[in-house]
């Protein structure tokens, strides 16, 4: 760098190929999914995040505005706290990306045939994003939250459900709702279904 007068890199901005979006589209193919596995992008992101003391890394376009404001306010230098935050966000981003790819690839057998949705994989990678806080955990003194799981169909999952009335939900309420949803799905081949649960035990279906 000194020999050729090259300035050190202090900012890396990467938008990874949209793998999750591609596999989430109706009719997407295996070949399309493979074409959208980013290789160089995650490498640059991880290298920058590892060197957060000297390099800032941006993986989310929503952070562009914050980046611009921070540069203006700090004489074109980013505060340490912001660089730490961005590095942490970058590693979460690449971990989620890799987990989504691994889970997708495990949904096919060695001949390339799609496995049954009931197939149990050899490895399970669960990554998610906070969807909101719950009223409390299993006991009133415990904190709890609900997460959107990456790759899960939001429209048919509990984080995507609309609560019609009543107090904010607790962890135990969600256990009941999860049991009811599973029971309704099992009964779906028979037609429209409804289920009632209390303390994770079906009272009626």
N, C-alpha and C positions, 0 to 999 in steps of 0.2 A: 504493500500500500504506500509506504514512504517513498520507495524507489520511483513509482509512477505517479505520485501525487494524487492518489485515489482517496477520497473521503470515506470514512467508515460509515457503514449503514446504521442509522439510528431509528428508522421507522420502516416497518413491514406491514403492508396491507394486502390481504389475500381473501378472495371470495372463492371457496371451494366449489367444485362441480356439484350440481344439485342432486346428489344421489337419492336422498330421501324423497324429494319431490318427484323424481322420475319413477321410482318404484311405487309411489303412491297413486300414480295416474292409472286410470282404467285402461286395460289393454297394453300396458307396457311390457316389453319383452326382456328376456334374460340378457340378450346382446346389448340392448339399450342400457340396461343397468350396469353392465360391465364397462361400457364406454364412459359412464359417468362416475367411475371410481377415480378420484383425484390422487395422483402420486406425488408430484412435486410440491403441490400446495401444502399438504400436511407437513412435509419435511421442512419447508420454509417457516411455517407457523411454529412448529416445535422448536426449531433452532432459535428463532427470535424470542420465544417465550422463555426458553432456558436462560437466555442472556438479558433478562428483563432489566438488569441494572444499567445496561447501556442501550438497549433496544426496546422500543415500544411496538406492540403488535396489535393490529385491528383485524377482527374476523367478522364483525357485525356492522353492516352499513348504518345501522342506527347510532353507532358511536362516532360517525364522521363529524356531526355537529359538535359533540362534546370535545373531540380532538381539536377542532378548530378553535373553540373557545379557550381551551387549556393552553394552546400554543400562544394565543394572543395575550393571555393574562400572565404568562410566565416567560416572556421573552424568547419564544420559540424553543423552550425546553419543557419537558413534561415532568410533573412532580413524581417522586418515587412512589407515592401511594397509588397514583393512577396507573403507573407502569406495572405495579404488582397486580392491581385489579385486572388490567388487560391481559396479563400473562395467565392469571388463573382462569379467566374466561376463555382464553385460547386453548388451554389444555382440556377444559371441559368440552369445548367445541370439537377438538380432534378425537377425544375419547368417545363422544357421542357418535361421531362420524364412523369411526372404526367399528363400534359395537353394532351400528345399524347395518353395515356391510356384512359383518360376521353372521348376524342373525339371518339376514337375507340369504346368504350363501348356504346356510345350514337348512334352509327350507327346500333344498334340492338334493337328490341322492347323487351317487357317483356317476350315474349314467345321464344326469341332467334332467331327470324327471322331477316334477314338483311333488313334494311329500305332502301327505295328508295334514291338514291343520292340527290334527290331534297327535301328530308325531312329536315325541319328546326329544329335543336336541341333546347332543353330548355336552354342550356348554350353553350356559344361559347368561346373556349380557343384558342387564336391565339399566337403562338410563332414562331419566325423565326431567321434566321442568316443573317447578312449583306451579300448581294451578290455584292454590289458595290455602289459607290457614283453616284448620278445623276448630270447633268450639273447645275441644280438649281431646286428649288421647284416650287410652283404655280406661284410665282413672282421671278424675277431675283435676288433679294437680299436674298432669302431664301435658306437654305441648304436642301438637300433631299437625300435619299438613297432608294435602292430597297432591299427587303429581300426575302430569300427563306423561305417559310412557312413550318414548320415541318409537315410531313405527306402528303404534296402535291406532286403529280407526277411531277418531275422536267422537264421531257422531253416534257410535254405539257403545261408548264406554262411560263409566261413571263420571270421570272429570268433565265429559261433554254434556252431561244430563242437566236439565233445568229443574230446579227445586220449585214446586208450585206454591207451597205454603209452609208455615212452621218455623221453629227456631233454627239457627245455623246448625249444621250437622257436626256430630262428634265422630271419633274413630269407630265406636260401636255401631252408630247409625249406618256408617258406610259398610261395615261387615254385613249387616242385615241386608242392605241394598245390593251388595255384591252377591249374596246368596240368592236373593230374589231374582236378580238378573240371570244368574246361572240356571235357575229352575225354569224361568220363562223361556230361555233359549232351548232347554231340553224339551219343553212342551210345544215349541213353535211348529214342528211338523204336523201337530194335530189341529192347528188353527190359532186363533187369537188366544193369548194366555195372560193370566195375572197371578201374582203370588203375594202372600202375606207372611212376613217373618218377624219373630221377636226373639232376641238373644240368640240369633243365628239358627233358630229352629223354625221350620215351616209350620205355620198355623193353618194354612189353607192355600189351595192352588186351583 
